[in-house]
Amino acid sequence: MPEYGYIVDSHCHLNYKGLAEDEAGVVARAREAGVGCMLAINTKLREFPQIAAIVEKYDDVYGTVGIHPHEAENEPDVAIDALIERAGHPKIVGIGETGLDYFYDNAPRDMQKVNFRAHIAAARQTCLPVIIHTRDADEDCVSILREEMEKGAFKAVIHCFTASQMLADAVLDLGMYISISGIATFKNAKALQATIKTIPLERLLVETDAPFLAPVPHRGRPCEPAFVMDTARFVADLKELPFEALQESTTANFFTLFNKATPPAFAGTAV
């Protein structure tokens, strides 16, 4: 019998439009599908009270505190102490999401870098993992991670991984984790699928990034945490593993990385 008997959605946005209108229903459907824990991600510090309210409502939902790189210009004066203070909440278990996005460039790159480094400093001081968003910024992301690691160790996960084999190898060498979203199920994701095959099972997480990036067969619909099961089954098949092995390992990995979180009792449908 597996130790957990459920899977974890390691990255979702329960306060975003598309989920927030039916928050209780979204959580209930996830439980019914076999999702025993969800991580609600903070992307704007001004919205942190929404995250706190959600995690206080559900035993199986934890949260993070952070400023998305898109928001680095809108919330430019990120104070490390402000992140640390909010991370003191008993159900806030990670710092972010933060990172670099050179695809949209919604904020100046120098501001994104300052934002990124501030989150790493807060993670180092709180001993909580950093949740990293990186898009079209592989070289700068790796450079910052290596520089910051030399200042002092910290834990991290690259969420919604779509980057190069180089980035995967670099973050794995730094002892970090990689999280796979529904993008892996897309027909045009052959390069990503090839990289996923090289990621050790002990460093792998799965996520939805809901309400975005619904996996096959849910394309065209708002994504929900329940859909992480479809991504997990796809990844298990891709890596030629029994689903139970993928489920058990990714769940254990989540609680190893986010070790402030306590595995909740699962009252949903067994996986």
C-alpha positions, 0 to 999 in steps of 0.5 A: 500500500503506498504511503500517501495514496494520493498525488499533489498539485504542486502549483496552482492559482486558486485565487485567480479568475477561473477557479476563484468563482467556484473555489470550494467546487474546485477543491472538492473535484480535486479531492475526488480525482485523487489529489490530496494536497494543493499548493496555492501560489502567490504572485502579487504581495498585495494579494497575499491576504487572499492566499492566507484566507484560502490556506486557512480554510482547507487542511489540504491546501498550503500556500506561498508568498512572492512576487511574479517577475511580471509584477516586478515593476508594479511591486518594485520595492520588494522588502526581504523582511516583508517576504519573511514576515508573511512566510511566518504563517504556519501554512506558507511553505515556499517563497515565490513564484519569482524568477525571470521572464524574457518572453513577455518582458512585462517588467524590465529585466534588471528589476526582474533580477533584483526581485529574483535575488530578493526572493532567494535571500528570503528563502535562504533566511527562512529555509523555505524553497524558492518557486522559480518561473523562467522563460526564455532566460536560461543563461541568466537564470542559471547564472543567478542560481549559481551565484546565489548558491555560492552565497549560501545554500537554498532549496528550489524548484523550477515550476512549469518546466519548458526550458532547455536540457542545459537548464535542466542539467544545471538545476539538477546539478545544484540539487534542485527539483523540476515540476512538470505541467500539462504542457508536457501532454501537448503534441508540439512538446517533443523536445520537452518530453525528451528532457523529461525522460532524463529527469531523475524520478527523485527530483520530479514534481507535477503541477497544473499551473491552474487555471492555465495550461489544461492538459490533454484531454482538457484543452480549451477549458480552464485548468483545475487541480484535478487535471494534475492526474492527467499530466501525471499519467502522461509523465508515467507513461513517458518514463515507462513507469507504473503510475503508482511509482510516479504518484508515490515519488512525486508526492514524497518529493513534494513533502521533502522539498516543502518540508514545512508542510505536513502531509494531510489526511486524505478523504478523497478517492484513492488513487 
